[in-house]
Amino acid sequence: QVQLVESGGGLVQPGGSLRLSCAASRSIFSFADMAWYRQGPGKQRELVARITSGGNISYADSVKGRFTISRDNAKNTVYLQMNSLKPEDTAVYLCNGRSAASGRNYWGQGTQVTVSS
């Protein structure tokens, strides 16, 4: 059973930073891509950032220049560095991995990020 476990969420003031981590229970190279999504209160789930197994990276327009996705292959972990946080970044952040072999999507349980003064 593949598991994705997020950590690093919390309460932060506007302008602050947080780093989220997503630890996978198997090699992240087994995923065609890994991504961070978020779902704010009363909003639909949206893609925040994605990194492919080949290292290609993409971001939602709303976070470009503020968020950075990266990975540590040895630790089977993907990170989301979030800087210059805004109240509208408040959401549950979820890690997603798409299996390279089956195309199946795996999800973590989510971690809450709250940006408020």
Order of alpha helices (4+ residues) and beta strands (2+ residues): beta-beta-beta-beta-beta-beta-beta-beta-beta-beta-beta
